[in-house]
Each structure stands twice: as structure tokens, then as C-alpha cells.
Amino acid sequence: MRLITILALFAIAAPSEAAPRDLSKLLEPIRKQHEVPALGGAIVKGGKLEAIGAVGVRKLGSDKAVTVDDLWHLGSCTKAMTATLLARAVERGDFAWETTLPKALPAFKGMDPGYRDVTLDDLVRNRGGAPADLSADGLWMRLWQRKGTPTQQRRALANGVLTKAPLFPRGEKYLYSNAGFAIAGYALEVKAKKPWETLMRKELFEPLGMKSAGFGAPGKGMDQPWGHAAQGARVVPVAPGPQADNPPAIGPAGTVHATLADWSKFVALHLQAAQDGKEDLLLKRATLRRLHTPRKGETYAAGWVVAERPWGGGRVLNHNGSNTMWYCVTWLAPKKGFAVLLTCNQGGPKAAKACDVAAGALIRDVLAQERK
């Protein structure tokens, strides 16, 4: 029954409903100005996809144009998805927010005493002392070898991190850490006895109707956009394959790909936090608000950066993502009931600037539409 209700929120538009507005004319000048291969954008409003567009090419040197149905790598915007997956496990009673790592990973041997009071909630808030840099003792190089299943690779990451002292005591500082999210994802798969990828599909993608969502660099050959790496003044296309994305060991921190339309379904879920409704959808609204609320004096919540913006009616949510070959960013205004999403098949400063300029243009477009 709940699945039907959830899907109803994102139902395919009936023939009598207007199709999403085309944003191509708005996006193309920005793409050209910032010299990126392709740019995609979407606006979510009132729980549905209100506008969408994609401009540019799938690969530099090719004339194959991107489409609104193409897949985009979402990088660290995956973090909010892993935090949402954890929230579902908490609502189900598998964990509590304050479950400590020894309880979440009861079979783990050799955990440093400094991690014994760290909670799953600390990890998805980047407050657990997990490192940002995984190069110590060659761990990052070993993870790039991709030995074993994705779960085994995450176990190797957990072993490499948790057997050493955290960088600071629990809760003392904020440090953005892919490792913390990877370990949170590993705890979820240990408890469920299923890979994080399977849990994401069953717990998030399928209920939300995100049929395109998957993991790693999207596509084969030229059937999808390629990522592009900035190498000094040059921009080099990177063929899809294992070397076109980070290793699965940090999957819970940043390896999801999806179409803009499907990513918008996840974003629409989080827009519910400030909306009144008779029935909660996928998560309780109180749980969503918890995911969006930083600890006192902080700006990072659970997979979301929190800021104050007049255009959003006050508190807004934001996150960006990049595996250095792609870039994306989303801004959510829960109080106003809208969000904007931007993607680019290139990493580096040019892509970030293009997406930020486009995000501002889409926000102004929403506000202009409201004034009509």
C-alpha cells in the first residue's frame, strides 16, 4: 500500500497535464560561456518535475548531443541517499541514531578505542573523526585495485580506518569524510546481509520509481555522456569503465548515477520536510527534518549543507558532488516547495562555476514564474 502511495507522488503525467517546460534556451548560453561539454538542469516544484533541459554533447570531439533522458554521475550527492537509507533502517528499528560502531559492527576486530563511542549519526554528519585522506599505508591505492566484492572492498576500507586512531575525539570537530559515509554504508549492509547497492535499489530507487539509477560511470561506448577530466588547460574525455569512477569502497559516499528526472524524485522526497500532509511518504516528515537539522553551531546536517537564503524563504539545503570527471549541485527550498538540480559531464572549477551560474538562473526562473 505504501509503495503505491509513494509512486503516486511522482506519477507519470496524465495526457491532460502539461509536460515539463524546456530549459534548453536558458542553459545553452551558460554552457557556451563556461566552455563545458554538456549541462543539464531541472526544476522540481509541488512534488513534480516542473522543467528540465540538457544541452551540449556527450563527448568532446563528437556531435552526439545529450538528451534529458541521459545518465549523470551524482558524486557526493549520493551522501544524502546513504543518510536516507540509514534513516529508513532507524525507523524500522534495525539501528538507533546513537548506535555505536561496536554495536553496529559486532564482529569487527581490532577497533581503535577512539572509535568505540562514535555513532552512525556521527558518521553521516562528518563528526566521527574519520579521515578525509585515505592514502595512509597505501590504503587508497589498494582500494583502487578493486579486489573482491564491493562489500569486501568496504570491509577493507573499514579495517584500514577503524584500526587506527580517529583524527579527533567524537563530535569535537567537523571533517568532510568519504570514509565516514562508506563505513556507515558498510554497517547497513552488515546488518541486512545484503550489499549497499542492493539496499539502495530496494529501499530507495524502487519505491521512488528511480528506474535509471545505478552505480559508477554510466553507459558503454557512446550511449551515455562521458566524464571529462580537467588536466591543466586541457579537458580530456574519460571512457566509461572502472577507471572512470572512484572504487566501490567509497560507493556510499559518491558513486550513484541517474537521469535528471529520477534524481528529482529523490530531491522531491526531501522537499516534503516542510510540507504538511495527511500521510508520510517513505520517511516520516519528522525524520526528514532530523536529516536536515545540523547540530548547534554547525552547517552540515546528514548529507546536506544548510544555509539561509531569502529566495528560499529562510532555511535551504544544498549539496554538490564530483568524482573529478563530473559535477552536480542541487539547492532545495523546502519552505517554498521547490528545488533546482544541475549536472555537468566535466569536473573542475569551470564545471562548478557553470553549474552555480545555472543554479542561480533556474532559481530566478522559478521566482519569475511565481510572479506571473
Number of C-alpha atoms within 10 A of each C-alpha: 5 12 13 11 15 18 17 13 16 20 14 12 12 8 7 6 8 9 14 16 13 16 19 18 11 16 27 18 13 19 23 15 10 16 13 22 27 27 29 29 29 28 29 24 20 15 20 20 25 18 20 23 24 26 25 25 21 25 24 18 9 10 10 15 16 23 18 17 15 20 27 29 34 30 28 24 27 24 29 26 22 27 26 25 21 23 24 19 18 16 14 10 9 15 20 17 14 13 18 19 21 17 14 20 18 12 9 15 11 10 18 13 14 18 23 14 18 23 24 27 23 24 28 31 29 26 24 29 26 30 20 14 12 18 13 11 9 10 16 16 13 15 20 16 11 17 13 10 12 19 21 16 23 29 19 17 22 21 17 18 22 22 16 15 16 18 15 17 16 21 18 11 14 18 20 20 21 24 28 28 31 27 28 29 31 29 24 24 18 18 14 13 11 13 17 25 20 12 18 20 17 12 16 20 22 15 18 26 19 20 13 17 21 19 17 24 30 25 17 12 11 13 13 22 34 31 31 28 20 17 10 7 6 9 18 16 21 19 19 19 13 14 12 21 25 19 23 24 30 22 30 31 29 30 27 25 23 22 22 26 24 22 24 25 22 19 23 25 19 26 26 23 23 16 13 9 10 5 12 16 19 19 18 16 21 12 17 20 16 15 23 23 19 17 13 6 6 13 16 25 22 27 25 26 20 21 13 12 12 9 14 21 13 13 18 22 25 19 19 23 23 25 23 20 25 27 31 29 23 25 25 26 25 22 16 18 20 24 31 27 27 30 31 32 31 32 23 19 13 18 29 23 13 23 29 18 16 25 24 13 16 23 21 13 15 20 13 10 9 8 7 5
